[in-house]
Amino acid sequence: MFPLTHRILLFMLLPLFAMAQHTVSIKEYKKSYKTYPFSDPDPVAAQRIYPYFRYDGFTDKPLQQDWKIVELENDYIKLMITPEIGGKIWTAVDKQTGKSFLYENDVVKFRDIAMRGPWTSGGIESNYGIIGHTPNCATPVDYLVRKNSDGSASCFISTLDLLTRTKWTVEIRLPADKAYFTTRSTWHNATPFVQPYYAWTNVGIPVGNDLQFLYPGNHYIGHDGKPGPWPVDSSNGRQLSLYAQSNFGADKSFHVLGVHSNYFGAYWKQQDAGMIRYANREDKLGKKIFLWALSEQGKIWEQLLTDKSGQYCEIQSGRLFNQNVVGSSSTPFRQTGFQPYATDSWEEYWYPFRGTGGFTDAGLQGVIHATQSGHELSVVLSPVVSLTDTLKIYDAADHLLYSHPVELQPLKAAHYVCPLSDGTRAAKIVLKDMTTSPDTEAAQVALERPLTRPGGFNEQGVYGLYLAGRDLLRFRDYADGESKIRQALAIDPYFVPALTEMSFIHYRKLRYDSAFYCARQALSIDTYDAGANYNYAFAAAQLGRFNDAQDGLEVAALTPSFRSAAYTALSKLYLQKKELEKAVAYAGKSCADNSRNISGLLLQAVASRRSGKLDEAGVACDSLLMIDPLQHFAHFEQYLLHKDEAHKAAFQSQLKNELPHETYLEMAAWYNEMGLKDDARLLLDLAPAQSEVLYWRAYLHREDADASRYAAAADSSSALMVFPFREESVPVMQWAMAHSADWKPSYYLALIYLFRNDSAEAMKLLQSVPASVSFAPLYALRARLYAPEDGVRRNADLARAVQIAPGEWRYGKMLTEQLIAEKAYDKALELITTYHHRTPENYIIGMLYIRSLVLNKQYAAAERALTDIRVLPYEGAVEGRRLYRKVKLLLAVDAIGKQRYAAARQKISEARLWPLHLGAGAPYPAERHEQQEDELDKAAASGQRTIPAALRQTIEAM
């Protein structure tokens, strides 16, 4: 027998032994999936998604492909993460049931859903950028895994978003002893200006007639900001929170709001199981449900996106209330912006629950289901943590009705029956940090936030136009945004907010003198306006007016919302001037009220290193890596501090994303801007030998004895799939133009100007390229820029592109569309027939071929082609079915004209069909709009010999 003191010590250590039994493992391995790959990147510069490019190649022919899997596993949950597919959490398995509480796709089936094309359904994906699925949702991202000091394990996924030049990192963390996992996002705007603000987490879950959406709220809004009732649709009495009652209409998006709540989730009644997403409300305001239509219109996507996993829907969390489109700016739900040098961070909890017999509320301890019947209150708990506490029940007057000690274990449901005296109603249930009510509606606190805009607000007034322009700029619609701002200034040329936005517009176009003028004009009206001072400073800096730049930033810093950004910019100015002590000091000030200012901490690290304060530089690097372990600047700075192979390898090993050269360029541009040419050169020596990288190398070595060697390497590089966009690359290409006879610098500079909404300057550069250049994307791009009436030159450029690259179908498509615009239908058909015969599986070319047949009135041939084509559509695509309907109705019109009424009615009947091989499923009958079919059928049934001209014109215009 142990002595008493030993027994006491053993008793005290028992909880520690119990905790030690909980472990979490990390595994990395390859797993083979049946995969429907994507391919065929577009070599012509895009507009909306520039500098990204689309992929247009999709297939229904699978292959087996190995994918990297990062697996995190504890006693309760197993996570599988796919860093080569956007860092998606592919599945999360409740180990006690062996079932995923997410939608787990049995295949990797890429379809044209995302802004760049490829996307695959299921799991949890993190989306940043401007709208929809992030540009990196189907491609590799940077990642690392680690064990944490508290026993948990983490997988970090990260990438640089080129649309906004912001960097996002998500830590997927699995504790050792909990039945939940967390996702913590860290998102930094390292640019000096406001960027679009879009951050949504997309979760796939399986559907079923027993599915209930657990979304507290009393209204929903659409993408356009327009409100509707929730959870009951007052117009038809449908319970929208029940999946089975969504059997009407088209695809649906509900952004639910109106109640103060921290959770949303789903419950499958027949399985008596569900899942919850929990977060502090300020972290994620948006709670969205997306449903494919329950008709064939939506069911078609089941076979398009999976093989055997069935249909899914999406539940989503967002930083804003809705995924707003431009129309939402006509409501209170406008577009906000990501402030310069800001770092946003938020955390979400994800967990399963089961065995509760229903749902009442959710918290960090788990799920509770409480029901009162007669003299008893039934309380069922599905915990996600080990918990020893007292369950307490109170009435409306806060009198204690019942208490009971509880000891709970994760995912082991516990049922308590609380006896109540006659006439007593339980009003409050308390368990540790969770307080709720058995009355679900009583537990929901309704909010008074307005859902509609006042009718008297003048959209065409100066403020309305300014707001519209500001929102468009934050959608990256720079042309329309500039138009609205100019309209506002036409009404009031001294409206300071519009002048400030106009200053930004000019700055973005690289017209720094105009940017300076507009900001100065605003300051002549209000010398303390923070935004005007801030823009004034940046324009002044570009014009070499250092003191004016100082002045503007110092005044902007008076305003708290601009203070951190202004101090960050001042630190950069002092670093550029090699006033290192001031650079360190202002970098420190930038972090005083913005402790996670990654840009400020980077400035501290670099300025400290350059001034020889290596310990301080190391501390700053450590701080950066505490915030973001995939902060590449910090890893490179550590290499510069140590100059050894281990730190170089550590830096390079983190770069696993789709476009690593863009990360190198982003970093090199920053070092060069800071006047640290030697650091930029060393960095780019490690980068892939991509064309823009090579021109940067030549530029940075322009004063070296072997400068010509670097320039020659750049001139001999390929321009294919090279899309420069940074303003920092402008002097690089201008220098290259002055020191090289090669055409590529002019082309690259044109791309930068075009991205900055200066098509006139872009066209000048493109027209300066010699006609002897054999690079088809240049001619295709230039053709797009010609005015609509300049068909001759557009036609010539497209013909040149076709001549250079006859195997690239896009140029044939573009030239065919140009010929159609010129009404040269016979030439269009002749050209597109060649491409169609060459690549019959290309349904994009196939549909244009069918369209050309129709324009040439070859309806029977078009009908045969429609039988053969197989369309893999994009979301919302109906082009194939629209052509099918049009052809059938035109054949019916011809048959009526020939008095072949039975044949006509047969074609009319066929026109009502929705063949699945054309890529669109049939909507519900109420959504089909078959007026033309009805009118033609009536004409055929009555033996009419002609049909009204207006009806024929309507059909021809389809």
N, C-alpha and C positions, 0 to 999 in steps of 0.2 A: 504494500500500500504506500502511495506517495505521501510525504509529509504534507501537512495542511497548507503551508505556504506554496508548495509546488502545485497542489491541486487548485489553489486560487489563481496562480499564474496561468495554469493550463486552461482554466475556465475563461480567463480574460483573453487568451489567445485564440480561442475557438472561432470567433468571428473572422479573425485574420486568416485562419486555416480555410474557412469556408470561402472567403474571397479568393484565396490563392487557387482554389479549384477552378475558378472561372478563367478561361484563357481565350484569346482570339488569335487566329492564324492568318497568315498572308501567303498566298500562292500565286505564282505567275506561270502560265502555261499556254500552249496553243490548243485550240479546240476546233475541230472540223465541223463546219455548217454547210448545208446545201445553200448555195449563194447564187442570187440573180444579180450579176455585177452591173456596174455602170461604166460608161466609157465616153469617148468622143468629146473632148473639151473644145469649146468654141474659141477659135484663134482670133476672132474679131472683137475689139474692145467693146464691152457692154456699156450701158449708161447707168441704169438704176443701181446695179450692184458693183460697179467699177470701184476698185481694181480687181475684184474677183471676176471669174469667168464661169459660165455655165457648162454643165455636162449634158449632152443630149442623147447619149446612147444608152438604151435600156433594152432588156431582153426577157423573153419568156423561156429561155433555154438555160437551165441551171448548171452549175459545176460545184464540185466540192472545194472549199477553200478553208485554210487554217486561219483563225483569228486569234490575236493575243487576248487572253483573259487574265484579269487581276481578280483574285477571289479573296474576300474577307469573310471570316466565319467565326462565330462564337457558339455558345451552347444553344442559342435560340434562332439565329438568323444566319443565312448564307447569302452573300452578295456576289454577283458576277458583273464586272465592269469591263467595257470594251474600249480601250484607249485608241484603237484604230478606227472606231466608228463614233467619233465625236466625244468619246469619254462617257458614253451612255451607260447607266446602270441597267444592264440587260435584264436582270431579274433579281428579285429579293424573295428568298424562300423561307417560309415558316418551317423550321426543321421538325417540329413535332407532328406536323401533318404531311410534310414533304411537298407542299403545294406553294406556288408563288403567290404572293399577295399583290403582285403587279401582273400586267399582261406580258407573258413570256412568249415571244415568237419562236416557232420551231425552225424558221429559216431566216436568212438575211436576204430580204427581198427589196432591192432598191427600186423606188418608183419616183416619178417626176412630181414631187410634192413641195420641195423646199425652194427658196429663192434661187439657189444654184442648180436645182434639179433634184439630185438624189436624196432620198430620205427613206428610212425604214421604221416600221411601227413598233411600239412596245417600250417597256421599261421607263426609265426616267432620264430625260435629256434637259440640259441647261441651255437656254437660248438668250443671246445678247445681240445687240446691233441696232437694226431699224424696224424690223417687222418679221413675223413668222418664225420659221425654223432657222437657227443661226447658220451663217455660211459654213461653219465647220461641223455640221451635224452628221456628216457621212464620211469625214476624212480624219486622218490621224491628228491627235493633239499631243502636247507635251504632258508627261505624267511622271510621278514618282510615288513610291510607297514607303511607309515607315511605321515602326512601332513607337508608341508614345509612352511617356513616363508614367501615365496613369493606368497602363495596361491595355489601352485601346489601340486600334490599328487604323491607319489612314491611307487613302489613295487620293492624291491631288491630281486634278486634271486642269489644264490651262492652255490658253492660246492668245495670240494678239489678234484682235478684231480689226481688220484693215478698213472697214467701212467707217469706223469712228476713231481709229488709232488708240483705242482703249484696250487694256489687258484685263482679262478675267481669269480667276482661279477658283475652283470649287474643291473644297476638302470633303471627301466622303469618309465619314468616321464611324467606326463600329466599336462601341464600348465592349469590355469583356463580360460585364455582368448585367446588361440591359437587353430587353427585347425590342429595342428601337435602334435605328441608325440616324445620323444627322448629315445634313449637307450645309456647309458654311461657305458662302460666296464672298469673294473679295474682288472688287471691280474698281479699277483706277483709271481716271482720265488724265493722262500725262500730257495732254495738249493744253495750250494757253487759252482755248476758247471753248464755249459751250458745245457739247456734242449731243446727238440724238440719244434719248433715254428709253431703252427698251430692255427689259429683263423679265423673262417668264420661264418657269419650270414646267415642263410638259410631261405628264404621267399617263401612261397607257394602262387601262384596266379592262378585263374581260367584261362583256355585257351578258345579259340574260333577262328573262321576263321578271325575275325576282329582284333585280338590281334596284336599290334605292340610293339616291344621292343625298348625302348628309351635309347639306349646305344651309346653315342658318341665314336668313335674309327675308326681306319682304318685297324686293324688286330685283329685276335684272336689267342690265343695259346691253345693247349690242355693240358691235365694233364701231358703229356710227354714233354711239352715245345715247341712242333713243331708248327710253325706259319701257319696261313691261312688268306685269305682276308676277310675283313668285311667292310660294311654290305652286299656287293654283292659278291657272289661266282663267281669269274672270270671264273671258269671252266665250269659253266653251266648257268650263268646269273641269278641265283636265288637271290632274296632279302632275305637274312637270317634274317633280322630284322622283317620280317613278318612271323608270326607263320604258316600261311596257306602254305607258300612256303617251309616249312621244310618237305614236304611230300615225302621224299626219305631217304634211308639209315636207320641206326640203331639209338639208343639213342644218343643224342648229348650233348656235353659240350663245350661252347664257353667262354673263358676268354678273354674279350674284352679289348684292350688297344691301345695305339698309339696316343691318344689325351688327352690333359690336360683338365679334367672335374671333377666336384665335385658331379655329380648326375648320377643316372640311374633310370629307372622306366618302366612303361607299360601304354599303352593307348588302350582302347577298342572303336573303331570308332563308332559302332552302338549305344553304350550307351553314346557316347561323354563324357567319364569319364576315369580316370586313377589314378595312384598312383606314388609317387616319394620317393626315398631314397636320402637324401642329406647329405654330410659330407665334411669336409676339406679333400683334396685329400691325404695328408700325413697320415691321420688317417686310411684310407682304400684304398689301391692301387688296390685291386682285385675287378673285376666286372664280375660276371659269370652268364651264363644262362645254365640251364639244362633242356632238353626236353626228355620226353619219345618219342620213335619212334611213328610216326603217323599211322604206320601199326598196325596190330593185335599184333605185337611183343611188342609194347608199350601200346596199348589199354587194354591189359589184366590187367595191373596194376590199371586201373580205378576200376574194380570190386574187385580187391584184396585189395585196400586201402580205398575204401569208399562204401557206399550203394547208395546214391542218389545225391551226390554233384558234380558228373562229374569229368572230367579229370583236372589235374593241371599241372603246370610246376614250376620251381624254379628259382628265381633270387636271387643272392647271393653277399655278399660283404666280402672281405677278407683283411687281413693285408698284404699279399703278392700277387703277380700278378696272381699266379695260385695255384691250389691245386695239388702240384707237387708230382708225383710218382718218383720212382728211375730213370726211363728213362729221366726225366727232367734234371738230372745232366749231361747229355750229351749236354745240351744247356746252354745259359747264365742264365737260370732260375733254379738255384741250390737251395739247402736247406740252410736256415739261421738258427741261433740258438737263444734261449732266454737266455740272459746273466744272470749270477748269481746275485741274490739280486736286479734284475731290476723290476720296476713296470711300466707296460704299461697301458695307458689309452686313450680312444678315445670316441667320441660321434657321434651319427647318428640321423638324423631327418627323420620322416616318416609321409607322409600326402596324402590325396586324392585330386583330382581336377576334375572339370567337367564344361561342358558348354563352352568350349573354341573352339570347332570346329576343333581342331588339336593341334599341339605342336611345339614350337620353342625352349624354354629354361626354366630352373627352377632354383630357388634360395630359400633363406630363407623367402622371401616374398610370394612365391607361383609360379605359372606357368604362362607363357606368350606365346601367339600364335600370331605371326605377319605375315601378308601377304600384299604385295604391288600389286595393280592392277591399271594400268593407273595412274591417278592423285591422288589416295588415298592409304593411308596405314591403314590397319585395324589392331588394337591392341586389343586383348581380354585377360583380366587378370582374373585368378582364385586365389584370395589371400587366405592365411592361417593366416594372422594377420590383425588387424585393422591398417589402414595406411592412413595418410594424407600427401600428398606430391605433387610434380609436375612431370607429365609425360613429358619427353623431347625427341625430335627426332632430330638427327644430320645427316648431309651428310658425305661423305668420307673425306672431308676437315675439318671436325669438326665444320661446320657452323650450328647454331641452325635453324632448319626448322619449328619446331612446339613445343609448350608447352601448357599444359592444367593441371589445378589443379585437383587432384583426392582425393576422400574420399572412402576408400575401407573397406569392412567388410568381415570377414572370410567366405569362400565358397560361396560368392555371386559374380558371374561372372559379370565383367564390360567390356563393349565394347566401344571403342573409334575409331572414323574415323578421320584420320589426313589428311587434304587436302595438296597436294603437287603441286608445279608449274611444268610446262612442262619440261621434260628432267631430273627432279630431282629424284635421288634415295636415299632412306633412308638407312643409313649405320649403325647407332647406335641408340639404344633405352636405355634411362636411367630412372630408377625409384628407388629412394633412393639408396640402396647399390647394386642394380642389374644393370649391363650393359650387353647388348646383341645386336644381329643384326638380322634383319628379314631374312637374308641369313644364314640358319643353318650351312652350311659348312664353311662359312666365320667366324662364331663365334667359330669354333673348331680350336684350336691351335695344329697342328701336332707336334709330338715329334720325335727325332732322335735316341731313344734308340735302340741298336742293338737287333735283334731277333734271330740271328744265331751265332754260334761260329766259329772262324777262322778255315779253313780247315787244317791249319798246326799245330794246337794245338795237342800235343802228350798225349793222354789219358793214355798211358802205360809208360810215363815218371814219374819221381819221383814226380813232382808237380801234374800231372794228377791223379796218384794213391792216393796221399795224399788227394786231394779234394774229390775223390770218397769215400775214407774211412771215411773222416770227415762227408760227407753227409749221409752215411749209419748209422753212429753212431747217427746222429740226427734224423734218422728215427727209432731208437731203434733196428736196425738190427746189433746187437753187434758182432755176429760171422763173418758176411761178412765184416763189417767195420774193425774189427781187421785184417782180412786177407789182405785187401787192404793196411792198414798202414804197415803191415809187409812186403808186396811187395815193398812199397816205400823205406823202410829202407834197404831192400836187395840191392837196387840200390845205395842208398847213406845213410850209417848208421849214418851220421852226419847232416842229414836234420832236422833242428831244429823244424819246425812245426810238422813233423811226430813223432819226439821224444817226443814232448809235448803231442800229442794225445796218444802215447803209454803209457806215464805216467798216463794219465787219465784212459786208459783201465785197467792197472794194479791196479790202485786205486779202480776202480769199482769192480774188482774181489777180493778186500780185500787183495791184495798182495802189502802191503805198502812199503816193502823194494825194490821191483822191480820198483814201482812208483817213489820212491826217487832216485833210480839209474838213470832212464831215464831222469828225470828232471835235475838232477845234470850233466848228460852228455850234455844236451842241454846248460846248463849254462857254461860249459867249452868251449863252442863255442861262446856264446853271453851272457855275464853276466847280461845284462840289458833286456833280452827278458822277457816281462811281463808275458806271459802265462806260460813259463817255471818256472819263479820265483813263480808264484801263485801255480802251481801244486806241486812244490818243498816244499812249505810251508805246504800244507795240508798233504803231505806224511810225512814230518818231525813231524808234530803235532801228527799223529797217532803212530809214533815211539818213542814218548816222547822227541823229540828234540825241546824243547820250543824255545831256542834261534835261531835255524835254521829256525823255523817256523816264528818267528818275522822277521828275516833277509829277508826271501823270500817275505813276505807280504809288508815290508817297501820298498823294491826295486820295487815290482810290482806296488805300489802306485805312483811311478814316472810317470806311463803311465796313462793319463786321462781315457781311456776306462776301466781300471782295478781299478781305484782309490777307488771308492765307495765300490766295492766288497772287496778290500783289507782292507779298514778301518773297514768294517763290520766284517770281519774275525778276525782282531786284537781285536776289541771290545769283540768278543766271547772268544778269548784266555784270555783276562784279566778278564772277568767275571768268567771263569773257575778257574782262579788262585785267585779269590776273591780280585783282585785289582780293586775295584769298581769305584774309581774316574777315573782311566784310561779307564775302560769299558765305562763309561758315556761319557768321552771326545771323544773317538774314534767312538762311536755311533753317536755323534753329527757331527764329521767330515764326517762320511759316508753319512750323509744327506745334507751336504753343497752343493754338485753338483747333488744331487739325493733326492730332498725334499720329494718324495713320497716313499722313501725306507722303506717299512713296517718292514723289518727285523731290520733296524737300529733304528727305533722308538720303536720297541718292546724291543730291548736291552736297550734303554734309560729308558723305563718304569721299567723294571725288575731290572736293576742295581741301579736306583734311589730308588726303593722300598727297596731293600736289604740293601742299605746304610742309610735308615731311612729318605730319602728326599721324603716324601709322596706327597707333593704338586707337586713337579716336576714329580713324577710318574703319578699322576693324569692328569697332562697336557699332558704327552706323550700318555696316554690312550685316551684322548680326541682327540688328533691329529690322532691317528690310526682310531678312529671311524668316524672322518670327511672324511677320505679317503675311509674307508670301514665299514659301519655300522654293517656288519656281520663278523667283525674281532673277532673271538672267543677268541684269546689270550687276546685282550683288555678287553672283558667282564670277562674273568677269572681273569685277573689282578685286575680289579675293585672289584671282590669278595675277592681276597686276601688282598686288601687294607681295605675293610670294614668288612669282615668276618660276614656277616649277611645273613639271609635267602632270603631277597629280591634280593640281587645281585647274590646269588647262583641260584635262580629261573630264573633270567634274563639270566644268562649264559646258563643254561640247556634248556630253552625254545627256544633258537635259533637253536638247533640241531634237524632238521627235516629231514635230508637227508637219503638216502637209507642205508648207512653203517656208522652210527654214531660212532661205535667203532673205525673206522679208524681215525676219527677226534681226538678222545681222545688219540689214540696211537701216532698220529703225534705230538700232543702237549706234551705228556708225554716224548717222545723220546727227544724232544728239551730241556725240563727242566732238564732231567737227563744228557744230554750231557753238559749242563751248570753247572753241579755239584749241582743242586737244587733238591736233592732227596726228600726232604719233600714236595716241591710243586708238584712234579710228583706223589707222593703217594696220596696226597689230591685229585688231579685231577682224578686219576684212581679209587679212591673210589666212584666217581660219575658215572663211565663208566659202560656199560652193561657187564655182566659176560661172555664174549666171551673167547675162549680158550687162544688166544695170550695175551689178556688183563690179564687173570689170571696168566699166567707165568710172565708177567711183574710185577704184584703185588707181587708175590712170590719173585722175584729178588730184588725188591725195599725194601722188608721186610726181606731180607736174614739174617740180623744181629739181628733181633728181637727175643724175647724169643719164640714167637708163629710162627716162620718161617715155621715150619713143617705143620701147619694148612693151610697156603697159598699154599704151595707146593702140599699138598694133594688135595686141591680144583682144582688146575691146572691139576694134573694128572688124575682126574676123569672127566674132561671136554671132550666135543666132538670135534674131529678134522674135522668134516664134514663142508665144505665150509669155511675153515680157510686157508688163503693164505698169510703168512708172506713174506715180501719183503725188509724191511728196514735194512740197515747195522747196525743200532743201536740195532736191535734185536739179532745180532750175539752173543754178550756176555751174553745176557739173556738166550739164548738156550744153550750155552756152559756151563753156570753155572748149568742150569737145568739138562743137561746130566750128570754132575759130582755129582749131589745131588739127582738124581732120577733114578729109574730103568725103568721108563716108556719110551715107544718108541716115543712118540710124539715130544719131543725136537729134536731128531735126524731127524725125518721127516721134521719138520719145518725148521731146519737149512739146510737140503738138498734143500728145496724149495728156500731158499734165495740164496744159491750158484748157483742153476740152473738158477734163474732169472738173475744172474750176469755172465752168460755165462761160468760157471765153472762146466761143466757136470761131469768131472772126480771126483771132490770132492763131488759133489752131489751123484754120484753113490756109492762112498765109504760109505757114511752115510746111504743110502737106503739099501745097502747090509748088514749093521750092524744090521738092524731091525730083531728081532727074527721071525722065520717062524710061530710061534704061533699067531702072530698079525692078527686079523680079520678086516682089514680096506681095502676095495677093491680099493679105489683111489690110495693108495700107490703102489699096485701091477701094476695097469694100468699105472701109471706114470713111474715106473721102467722099465716096458716092452718097453716103448718108447725110453728109453736111451740105450738099448742094441744095439750093432753093428748089421748091416743088416745080417751078416753071423751067428749071434748067435740066430738062430731061436728057438732052443730048450728051452733056458731059457726064451725067450720072450713068447713062447707058454705056458710054465709052469706058468708064472706070470699071463697071461691073463686067463688061466684056473682057477687059484686060485681066481682071481677077480670074475669070473662068479660063482664059487662055493659059495663065500661069499655073493654076492648080485645077485642072479639069476633074480630078478625083475628089475634090472637096465639094460636097453636095450643097453647102450653104450658099456658095456663090451662084450656083445654078438656080437655087431658090430665089435669091435676091434679084437676079436678072429676070427670071420669069415674072416675079411680082412687078418689076418695073415695066415689062412689056404689057402686062395686064393693065397697069395704070395708064399706059399709052393707048389702050384698047387694041393693041396688036395681038389679038387672041390666037391667031393661027401660028404666029412666031413663038408665042408663049408655049403653046401645046407642043410644037416641034421640039423646042428646047427641053421642056420638062419630061417629055417622053424618053429622051435619051437617058436622063438621070434615073427615071423610074425603072427602065429596063436594066440599068446597071446595078441598082440596089433596090430590088422589089420589096425587101423587108423593111425599108425605111418608110415608116408610116407618115412622117412629116412630108416627105416628097410625094408619097402616095396620095395624100389628101389634096396637095396642090395639083397633082396630075388629074385627079377627078374634077377638081374645080375648073381646070382648064378645059376638060372635055365638055363640061356643062356650058361654059362660056362659048364654046364652039358648037353648041346645040347637038352634041353627040351623046344623047341621053342613054341610049342602049349600051354604048361602050362604058359610060360612067356607071351604069347599073352593074355591069359585069365586074368592073374594077372594085366596086363596093362589096361584092361578094368575096373577093379574094383578100382584101386588105385586113390586117390585124392591128388594131390601134391599142397602144399602151398609153393611156391618157395622163394628162396632168390634172391636178385637183380642179374641179369645176369645168373640165373640158366637155364640150358637146359638139365640136366641129364635125366629127365623123358622122354623128347621127343627124346633124343639121343638113349635111350634104345628102345623106340617104333620103331624108324626108323630101328635100327639094327635088331630087331626081325622080322619086316615085310620083310626086304630084305633077311634075312637068310631063312625065310619060302619060299620066292620066289625062292631062289637058290635051295632049296630042291625040289620045285615043278618043276622047269626046269629039274632037274636031273631025275625026274619021268615022264617027258614029259607031265606034266599037265600045259600047257601053259596058258590057260585061268585063272586058279587059280593063276599062277605066276603073270600074268599081274594085277590081282585084288590086290594082295599083294603089288605090285610095286606102284599101284595107291594109296593104303592106306598109303604107306610109305611117300608119298608126303604131307600128311595131317598133321595138327598141332592141335591135340585135346586139347582143353583148360584145361581139367581136369588134364593134365600132367604138367601144370605150365609154359608153354611157348607159346607165341602167334607167329603167322606166320610173318616173316619179308616180306619185299617187294620181288617180284619174283627175282629181280636181286641179292638179297642177299642169296638166298636159296641153291645154290651149289648142284644141284641134278645130278651130273655126274654119280654116281653109279646107280641111278634109270634109267637114260637114257640108260646106257650100258646094264643093265639087260633087260630093255624093248625091246631093239633092239634084244637081244639074244632070248627072248621069241617070239617076232614077227616073227623071221626068223626060228624058230623051232630048234635052237641049242640044242644039248643034254648035252653039258658041257659048262661051262663058264671058262674063263682064270683064272689060279691059282692066279695071281696077284690081280684080281678083288675080288675073294673070300677072300684073305688075307686082303685086304683093308676093306672089310665089317666086318670081324671078329675083326679087330683092332679098330673099331669105339667105 
